[in-house]
Amino acid sequence: MAIDKASREARRRAQAEGAQRLISSGVMDNLFAKIDAGEIELDGADGLIQQLIKTGLERGLQAELTEHVGYEKGDPEAHLHENSRNGSFPKTVGTSVGDVELRVPRDRNGTFTPRLVPTGSRRLSQLDEMIISLYAGGMTVRDIEHHLAATVGTELSRETISKIVDEIADEVLAWQHRPLEAFYPVIYLDALIVKVRDGGHVRNKAAHIAVGVDMDGVKHVLGIWVQHTEGAKFWAAVCAELANRGVRDVLIVCCDGLTGFPEAIEATWPDSMVQVCVVHLIRASMRFVSYGQRKAVAAALKPIYQAATADAARAELEAFAGSELGKANPRTVAVFENAWERFTPFLAFPPEVRRVIYTTNAIESLNFQLRKVTKNRGHFPNDQSVVKLLWLAICDIEDKRAHDRARERGRPLTERKASGRLVEGQVVTNWKKALEQLAIAFPERIEHYL
């Protein structure tokens, strides 16, 4: 805290000294007089800030043209050069503080290509970055159009805003099809529901996000898929895509009991183990439990999923089924019975591994953040727009968290409040111990990658 405060004080002192030197020089006297007289506004259309941007851009464009033609403006020997200046033309450029009217210089031969304000560009890059950030934050194209007009006075059509956002489509496509590592000890798979227009109807679809843990315990978002059809066919396609991108083997896949997924896993990676998320299983088993019995049922289920072995868990389930509480809630017993084969695998591992594979909570927090982004939208026009927004949202959230951590760098750990990584690049807690136990359980498969 002391280091951060000292750095802020140093910046303030340097800025104050610089401003004082500028004031003392008298350069600003005429400007201050016009501001005091009301002749110049600081912001808004034709305000001081816009005029400074206009002056800076036009001066930079003139410098670029000088470099191109080889002589300064007004040079008496200009006629000796092959190319020459040829006036200017007007151009309106959108900026983060509103539209700015520029005079762009040109040359006689028509070979001058500005770099500061590229030919054909109607916006500075900062405005594009602002639009993409607003979109990643969950604002619709209509919302962004209104926001820009109301705050910075820049009027962009919805078509233009859509084109700006669509420019990153190739980047999203490259990310979704990038090569992956050959081996992931653990893959988590979870979904969130989004509304997508499908033909003439708006339907609920599941956007599934896969997160893989590499050999160093680092999590990576492997891809996002919007479910077109239910069952094994969809999951077979997902597994085939991951295999085509380089994934040769997976030890454990933790999911929420999705229909057809175990069969698809076994078809692609025959030796992989599918683990149903225990948290999802508990939620499903509690769905029809009355409010008054919820605490008692939750307490009665703990000995089942905290049992030392699968046999002990079976004994606890049978004891619960025979109790008055179990007889009053047969649905709870049935949920565990139906998922038993996919529920018990994690019971064969010690606590270090159990904590890694028993739940998909590793990406539950990610989905919670993404739901904040998607809830503002009525529906998405297509599946591709879902993938694009979710990918942008993940990048935006990670960038904001990284910025917050950078601001607190140097403070004592007890005083840091910035959140860690959400998922991408996050390291699994106690991964070394978990990897050690996995190496004992799967020596032939994991030794090759150590």
C-alpha positions as CSV (number, residue, x, y, z in Angstrom):
1,M,0.0,0.0,0.0
2,A,2.8,2.3,0.9
3,I,4.7,1.6,-2.4
4,D,1.5,2.2,-4.4
5,K,0.8,5.5,-2.5
6,A,4.4,6.7,-3.0
7,S,4.2,6.0,-6.8
8,R,0.9,7.9,-7.0
9,E,2.5,10.8,-5.1
10,A,5.5,10.8,-7.4
11,R,3.3,10.9,-10.5
12,R,1.2,13.7,-9.1
13,R,4.3,15.7,-8.2
14,A,5.8,15.2,-11.6
15,Q,2.6,16.3,-13.3
16,A,2.2,19.3,-11.1
17,E,5.8,20.4,-11.8
18,G,5.3,20.0,-15.5
19,A,2.0,22.0,-15.4
20,Q,3.6,24.7,-13.4
21,R,6.5,25.1,-15.9
22,L,4.0,25.3,-18.7
23,I,2.0,28.0,-16.8
24,S,5.1,29.9,-15.9
25,S,6.3,30.1,-19.5
26,G,3.2,32.1,-20.4
27,V,2.3,29.8,-23.3
28,M,-1.1,29.1,-21.8
29,D,-2.1,32.7,-20.9
30,N,-4.0,33.3,-24.1
31,L,-5.8,30.0,-23.9
32,F,-6.7,30.5,-20.3
33,A,-8.1,34.0,-21.1
34,K,-10.3,32.5,-23.8
35,I,-11.6,29.7,-21.5
36,D,-12.4,32.3,-18.8
37,A,-14.2,34.5,-21.3
38,G,-16.3,31.5,-22.4
39,E,-14.9,31.5,-25.9
40,I,-13.5,27.9,-25.6
41,E,-15.3,24.9,-24.1
42,L,-13.2,22.1,-22.7
43,D,-15.3,19.3,-24.0
44,G,-18.2,18.7,-26.4
45,A,-18.4,19.4,-30.1
46,D,-15.6,21.8,-31.1
47,G,-14.3,21.8,-27.5
48,L,-10.7,22.1,-26.5
49,I,-10.1,18.4,-26.3
50,Q,-11.4,17.8,-29.8
51,Q,-9.4,20.7,-31.1
52,L,-6.2,19.3,-29.5
53,I,-6.8,15.9,-31.2
54,K,-7.5,17.7,-34.5
55,T,-4.4,19.8,-34.3
56,G,-2.3,16.8,-33.3
57,L,-3.6,14.6,-36.1
58,E,-3.2,17.2,-38.8
59,R,0.3,18.1,-37.6
60,G,1.2,14.4,-37.7
61,L,-0.3,14.0,-41.2
62,Q,1.7,17.0,-42.5
63,A,4.9,15.4,-41.0
64,E,4.1,12.2,-42.9
65,L,3.6,14.1,-46.1
66,T,6.8,16.0,-45.6
67,E,8.7,12.7,-45.3
68,H,6.9,11.4,-48.4
69,V,7.6,14.3,-50.7
70,G,11.0,15.2,-49.2
71,Y,10.6,18.8,-48.3
72,E,9.0,21.1,-45.7
73,K,5.9,23.1,-46.4
74,G,6.9,26.5,-47.8
75,D,10.3,25.3,-48.9
76,P,11.4,27.6,-51.8
77,E,13.2,24.7,-53.5
78,A,10.0,22.5,-53.6
79,H,10.0,22.7,-57.4
80,L,13.2,20.7,-57.5
81,H,11.4,17.6,-56.1
82,E,9.6,15.1,-58.3
83,N,6.5,15.1,-56.2
84,S,4.8,18.0,-54.5
85,R,2.0,18.9,-52.1
86,N,-1.5,19.3,-53.6
87,G,-3.7,20.9,-51.0
88,S,-6.0,18.8,-48.7
89,F,-9.4,17.3,-48.5
90,P,-11.9,17.1,-45.6
91,K,-12.5,14.0,-43.6
92,T,-14.6,13.2,-40.5
93,V,-13.0,10.8,-38.1
94,G,-14.7,9.2,-35.1
95,T,-12.7,9.3,-31.9
96,S,-13.4,8.3,-28.3
97,V,-14.4,11.9,-27.6
98,G,-16.6,12.5,-30.6
99,D,-16.3,13.2,-34.3
100,V,-13.3,15.3,-35.4
101,E,-13.2,17.2,-38.8
102,L,-9.8,16.9,-40.4
103,R,-8.0,18.4,-43.4
104,V,-6.0,15.5,-44.8
105,P,-3.1,16.6,-47.0
106,R,-2.4,15.0,-50.4
107,D,0.3,14.9,-53.0
108,R,0.4,15.7,-56.7
109,N,1.3,12.1,-57.8
110,G,-1.4,10.5,-55.6
111,T,1.1,8.1,-54.0
112,F,0.8,9.4,-50.4
113,T,-0.8,6.9,-48.0
114,P,-1.3,8.2,-44.5
115,R,-0.4,5.9,-41.6
116,L,-1.8,8.0,-38.8
117,V,-5.3,8.1,-40.3
118,P,-5.3,5.3,-42.9
119,T,-7.1,5.7,-46.2
120,G,-10.7,4.5,-45.9
121,S,-10.6,4.6,-42.1
122,R,-13.4,6.6,-40.5
123,R,-12.5,5.9,-36.9
124,L,-9.4,5.9,-34.8
125,S,-8.4,2.5,-33.3
126,Q,-9.3,3.6,-29.8
127,L,-12.9,3.9,-30.8
128,D,-12.9,0.4,-32.3
129,E,-11.4,-0.9,-29.1
130,M,-14.1,0.9,-27.1
131,I,-16.9,-0.7,-29.2
132,I,-15.5,-4.2,-28.9
133,S,-15.1,-3.7,-25.1
134,L,-18.7,-2.6,-24.8
135,Y,-19.8,-5.5,-26.9
136,A,-17.8,-7.9,-24.7
137,G,-19.4,-6.4,-21.7
138,G,-22.8,-7.5,-22.9
139,M,-24.2,-4.4,-24.7
140,T,-26.1,-5.0,-27.9
141,V,-25.3,-3.2,-31.1
142,R,-28.4,-0.9,-30.5
143,D,-27.1,-0.2,-27.0
144,I,-23.7,0.7,-28.3
145,E,-25.1,3.0,-30.9
146,H,-27.1,4.9,-28.3
147,H,-24.2,5.0,-25.8
148,L,-21.7,6.5,-28.3
149,A,-24.2,9.1,-29.4
150,A,-25.1,10.1,-25.8
151,T,-21.7,10.1,-24.3
152,V,-19.1,11.1,-26.9
153,G,-21.3,12.5,-29.7
154,T,-20.2,10.0,-32.3
155,E,-23.0,8.7,-34.5
156,L,-22.2,5.3,-36.0
157,S,-24.8,3.2,-37.7
158,R,-25.7,-0.3,-36.4
159,E,-24.2,-1.7,-39.6
160,T,-20.9,0.0,-38.9
161,I,-20.8,-1.2,-35.3
162,S,-21.7,-4.8,-36.5
163,K,-18.8,-4.7,-39.0
164,I,-16.4,-3.5,-36.3
165,V,-17.4,-6.5,-34.1
166,D,-17.4,-8.9,-37.0
167,E,-13.8,-8.0,-37.8
168,I,-12.7,-10.2,-34.9
169,A,-14.6,-13.2,-36.3
170,D,-11.4,-14.5,-38.0
171,E,-9.6,-14.3,-34.7
172,V,-12.3,-16.2,-32.9
173,L,-12.3,-18.8,-35.7
174,A,-8.5,-19.2,-35.4
175,W,-8.8,-19.6,-31.6
176,Q,-11.6,-22.2,-31.9
177,H,-9.5,-24.3,-34.3
178,R,-6.0,-23.8,-32.8
179,P,-3.8,-26.9,-32.2
180,L,-4.1,-28.4,-28.7
181,E,-1.7,-30.4,-26.5
182,A,-1.6,-34.2,-27.0
183,F,-2.4,-35.0,-23.3
184,Y,-4.7,-33.4,-20.7
185,P,-5.0,-35.2,-17.3
186,V,-8.4,-33.6,-16.7
187,I,-11.0,-31.9,-18.8
188,Y,-14.0,-30.2,-17.3
189,L,-17.2,-29.6,-19.4
190,D,-20.1,-27.5,-18.4
191,A,-22.8,-25.5,-20.1
192,L,-25.0,-22.4,-19.9
193,I,-28.3,-21.8,-21.6
194,V,-28.6,-19.1,-24.2
195,K,-31.5,-18.1,-26.5
196,V,-30.7,-18.4,-30.2
197,R,-32.8,-17.7,-33.3
198,D,-33.2,-20.9,-35.3
199,G,-35.2,-20.4,-38.4
200,G,-38.4,-18.5,-37.5
201,H,-38.2,-19.5,-33.8
202,V,-36.1,-18.5,-30.8
203,R,-34.9,-21.7,-29.0
204,N,-32.9,-22.4,-25.8
205,K,-29.5,-23.9,-26.7
206,A,-26.7,-25.0,-24.5
207,A,-23.3,-23.3,-25.0
208,H,-20.8,-25.9,-23.7
209,I,-17.4,-24.7,-22.6
210,A,-14.5,-27.2,-22.3
211,V,-11.6,-26.4,-19.9
212,G,-8.5,-28.6,-19.9
213,V,-5.8,-28.9,-17.2
214,D,-2.4,-29.5,-18.7
215,M,0.6,-31.3,-17.1
216,D,1.6,-28.1,-15.3
217,G,-1.8,-27.8,-13.7
218,V,-2.7,-24.7,-15.8
219,K,-6.3,-24.4,-17.0
220,H,-7.0,-23.5,-20.7
221,V,-10.4,-22.9,-22.4
222,L,-10.2,-25.5,-25.2
223,G,-13.4,-24.4,-27.1
224,I,-17.0,-23.4,-27.1
225,W,-19.7,-25.4,-28.8
226,V,-23.4,-24.5,-29.2
227,Q,-25.5,-27.7,-29.1
228,H,-27.4,-28.3,-32.3
229,T,-28.7,-31.8,-31.5
230,E,-29.0,-33.8,-28.3
231,G,-27.2,-37.0,-27.4
232,A,-24.2,-39.0,-28.5
233,K,-24.0,-37.6,-32.0
234,F,-23.2,-34.0,-30.8
235,W,-20.7,-35.2,-28.3
236,A,-19.0,-37.5,-30.7
237,A,-18.5,-34.5,-33.0
238,V,-17.0,-32.5,-30.1
239,C,-14.6,-35.3,-29.1
240,A,-13.6,-35.8,-32.7
241,E,-12.8,-32.1,-33.1
242,L,-10.6,-32.1,-30.0
243,A,-8.9,-35.3,-31.3
244,N,-8.3,-33.7,-34.7
245,R,-6.8,-30.6,-33.0
246,G,-4.2,-32.8,-31.4
247,V,-5.7,-34.3,-28.1
248,R,-4.5,-37.9,-28.1
249,D,-5.5,-38.9,-24.5
250,V,-7.4,-37.7,-21.5
251,L,-7.4,-39.3,-18.1
252,I,-10.6,-38.0,-16.6
253,V,-13.5,-36.0,-18.0
254,C,-15.7,-34.3,-15.4
255,C,-19.2,-33.3,-16.7
256,D,-22.7,-32.8,-15.5
257,G,-24.2,-36.1,-16.6
258,L,-24.8,-35.1,-20.2
259,T,-26.7,-37.6,-22.3
260,G,-24.5,-39.5,-24.6
261,F,-21.2,-38.0,-23.4
262,P,-19.7,-41.2,-21.8
263,E,-20.3,-43.1,-25.0
264,A,-18.7,-40.4,-27.1
265,I,-15.7,-40.2,-24.7
266,E,-15.2,-44.0,-24.8
267,A,-15.4,-44.0,-28.6
268,T,-12.7,-41.3,-29.0
269,W,-10.5,-42.0,-26.0
270,P,-11.3,-45.6,-24.9
271,D,-9.2,-45.5,-21.7
272,S,-10.6,-42.3,-20.4
273,M,-12.8,-42.1,-17.2
274,V,-16.0,-40.1,-17.1
275,Q,-16.8,-38.5,-13.8
276,V,-20.3,-37.0,-13.1
277,C,-20.0,-33.7,-11.3
278,V,-21.1,-34.4,-7.7
279,V,-22.4,-30.9,-7.2
280,H,-24.7,-31.3,-10.2
281,L,-25.8,-34.7,-8.9
282,I,-26.7,-33.3,-5.5
283,R,-28.7,-30.5,-7.1
284,A,-30.6,-32.9,-9.2
285,S,-31.3,-35.2,-6.2
286,M,-32.6,-32.2,-4.2
287,R,-34.9,-30.9,-6.9
288,F,-38.1,-32.3,-5.5
289,V,-37.2,-32.2,-1.8
290,S,-39.5,-30.0,0.2
291,Y,-38.1,-26.9,1.7
292,G,-38.5,-28.1,5.2
293,Q,-36.5,-31.3,4.6
294,R,-33.7,-29.8,2.5
295,K,-31.2,-29.4,5.3
296,A,-31.8,-32.8,6.7
297,V,-31.5,-34.5,3.2
298,A,-28.3,-32.6,2.4
299,A,-26.8,-33.7,5.7
300,A,-27.9,-37.3,5.0
301,L,-26.3,-37.3,1.6
302,K,-22.8,-36.2,2.8
303,P,-21.7,-39.7,4.1
304,I,-22.5,-41.0,0.5
305,Y,-20.2,-38.7,-1.5
306,Q,-17.6,-38.4,1.3
307,A,-17.3,-42.2,1.8
308,A,-13.9,-43.8,1.8
309,T,-14.7,-46.4,-0.8
310,A,-17.4,-47.2,-3.4
311,D,-18.7,-50.1,-1.2
312,A,-19.0,-47.8,1.8
313,A,-20.9,-45.2,-0.4
314,R,-23.3,-48.0,-1.5
315,A,-23.9,-49.0,2.2
316,E,-24.6,-45.3,3.1
317,L,-27.0,-45.0,0.1
318,E,-28.9,-48.1,1.1
319,A,-29.1,-46.8,4.7
320,F,-30.5,-43.5,3.5
321,A,-33.0,-45.3,1.2
322,G,-34.3,-47.3,4.2
323,S,-34.7,-44.3,6.5
324,E,-37.9,-42.3,6.9
325,L,-36.2,-39.4,5.1
326,G,-35.2,-41.6,2.1
327,K,-38.7,-43.2,1.9
328,A,-40.2,-39.7,1.8
329,N,-37.8,-38.7,-1.1
330,P,-37.5,-41.7,-3.5
331,R,-36.5,-39.4,-6.3
332,T,-33.3,-38.5,-4.4
333,V,-32.4,-42.2,-4.1
334,A,-33.2,-42.8,-7.8
335,V,-30.9,-40.0,-9.0
336,F,-27.9,-41.5,-7.3
337,E,-28.9,-45.0,-8.4
338,N,-29.1,-44.0,-12.1
339,A,-25.8,-42.2,-12.0
340,W,-23.9,-44.7,-9.8
341,E,-21.4,-46.0,-12.4
342,R,-20.4,-42.4,-13.3
343,F,-20.6,-41.1,-9.7
344,T,-18.2,-43.6,-8.0
345,P,-15.0,-43.4,-10.0
346,F,-13.6,-40.5,-7.9
347,L,-14.0,-42.5,-4.7
348,A,-11.1,-44.6,-5.8
349,F,-8.7,-41.7,-5.4
350,P,-7.2,-40.0,-2.4
351,P,-8.4,-36.5,-1.2
352,E,-5.8,-34.6,-3.4
353,V,-7.3,-36.0,-6.6
354,R,-10.9,-36.0,-5.4
355,R,-10.8,-32.2,-4.9
356,V,-9.7,-31.8,-8.5
357,I,-12.2,-34.1,-10.3
358,Y,-15.3,-34.4,-8.2
359,T,-17.0,-31.2,-9.5
360,T,-17.1,-28.9,-12.5
361,N,-17.0,-25.9,-10.2
362,A,-13.7,-25.0,-11.9
363,I,-15.8,-23.4,-14.6
364,E,-19.0,-22.7,-12.6
365,S,-17.6,-19.3,-11.6
366,L,-16.8,-18.7,-15.3
367,N,-20.3,-19.5,-16.3
368,F,-21.6,-17.2,-13.6
369,Q,-19.7,-14.3,-15.0
370,L,-20.7,-15.1,-18.6
371,R,-24.4,-15.2,-17.6
372,K,-24.0,-11.6,-16.5
373,V,-23.0,-10.8,-20.0
374,T,-25.7,-12.8,-21.8
375,K,-28.7,-11.9,-19.6
376,N,-29.0,-8.4,-21.2
377,R,-29.7,-10.0,-24.6
378,G,-33.1,-11.1,-25.8
379,H,-31.5,-13.7,-28.1
380,F,-28.6,-14.3,-30.4
381,P,-29.1,-14.2,-34.2
382,N,-27.0,-17.4,-34.7
383,D,-24.7,-19.9,-33.1
384,Q,-21.6,-18.1,-34.3
385,S,-22.5,-14.9,-32.5
386,V,-22.8,-16.9,-29.2
387,V,-19.3,-18.2,-29.6
388,K,-18.0,-14.8,-30.5
389,L,-19.5,-13.0,-27.6
390,L,-18.5,-15.7,-25.0
391,W,-14.9,-15.7,-26.3
392,L,-14.8,-11.9,-26.2
393,A,-16.3,-11.8,-22.7
394,I,-13.7,-14.3,-21.4
395,C,-10.8,-12.1,-22.8
396,D,-12.4,-9.0,-21.4
397,I,-12.8,-10.4,-17.9
398,E,-9.3,-11.7,-17.8
399,D,-7.9,-8.4,-19.1
400,K,-9.8,-6.4,-16.4
401,R,-8.6,-8.7,-13.7
402,A,-5.0,-8.6,-14.9
403,H,-5.2,-4.7,-14.9
404,D,-6.5,-4.8,-11.3
405,R,-3.7,-7.1,-10.2
406,A,-1.1,-4.9,-11.9
407,R,-2.4,-1.9,-10.0
408,E,-1.9,-3.7,-6.7
409,R,1.5,-5.1,-7.5
410,G,4.0,-4.3,-4.7
411,R,1.4,-4.3,-1.9
412,P,1.5,-6.8,0.9
413,L,-0.6,-9.9,0.2
414,T,-2.9,-9.1,3.1
415,E,-3.9,-5.8,1.4
416,R,-4.5,-7.1,-2.1
417,K,-8.2,-7.3,-3.2
418,A,-7.9,-7.9,-6.9
419,S,-9.4,-11.2,-8.1
420,G,-7.1,-13.9,-9.6
421,R,-7.4,-15.4,-13.0
422,L,-11.0,-16.5,-13.7
423,V,-10.0,-19.7,-15.7
424,E,-7.6,-19.1,-18.5
425,G,-4.0,-19.5,-17.1
426,Q,-5.3,-20.3,-13.6
427,V,-3.3,-23.1,-11.7
428,V,-5.1,-25.9,-10.0
429,T,-4.6,-25.8,-6.2
430,N,-2.2,-28.5,-4.8
431,W,-1.7,-29.8,-8.4
432,K,1.7,-31.4,-7.7
433,K,0.1,-33.7,-5.1
434,A,-2.8,-34.5,-7.3
435,L,-0.4,-35.2,-10.3
436,E,1.6,-37.5,-8.0
437,Q,-1.5,-39.6,-7.2
438,L,-2.6,-39.6,-10.9
439,A,0.9,-40.9,-11.9
440,I,0.4,-43.8,-9.4
441,A,-3.0,-44.6,-10.6
442,F,-2.1,-44.3,-14.4
443,P,1.6,-45.0,-14.6
444,E,1.8,-46.2,-18.2
445,R,-0.3,-43.4,-19.6
446,I,1.1,-40.4,-17.7
447,E,4.8,-41.4,-17.4
448,H,5.4,-40.6,-21.1
449,Y,4.4,-37.0,-20.6
450,L,6.2,-36.3,-17.3
